[in-house]
Amino acid sequence: MVKKAMLRIEKDSDGCVTKLTLMGRIQSNHVAFLRSAMNDGCERTILDLGQVTLVDLEVIRFLVSCEDSGVELVQCPPYVREWILRERAEGS
């Protein structure tokens, strides 16, 4: 388990799938750390957002790019999903 400010991350990897469970507040200064945690050579990455309480715009843009590159977002809070959809609509 890794603690980074108000963000807690639990990483589970079985060799071909990496699952990061994110808990708490994700802020823009966490994005580089998250990219690093995801970059472990696994063919499939899952971000579990079920316990995320707060995000900012930079994090939403990061999540959009994650989905675009094949990362699966699970248990995404409704407000985060809505914000992702709005950001996609504005970006197109």
FENTA-V620250 format. One record per helix or strand of 2 or more residues. SS is the DSSP state (A for helix, B for strand). FROM is the first residue (numbers start at 1). TO is the last residue. If there is no record, write none. Layout:
ss = [SS & SS]
from = [FROM & FROM]
to = [TO & TO]
This chain:
ss = [B & B & B & A & B & A & B & A]
from = [2 & 7 & 17 & 28 & 44 & 57 & 72 & 78]
to = [4 & 13 & 25 & 38 & 54 & 68 & 74 & 91]
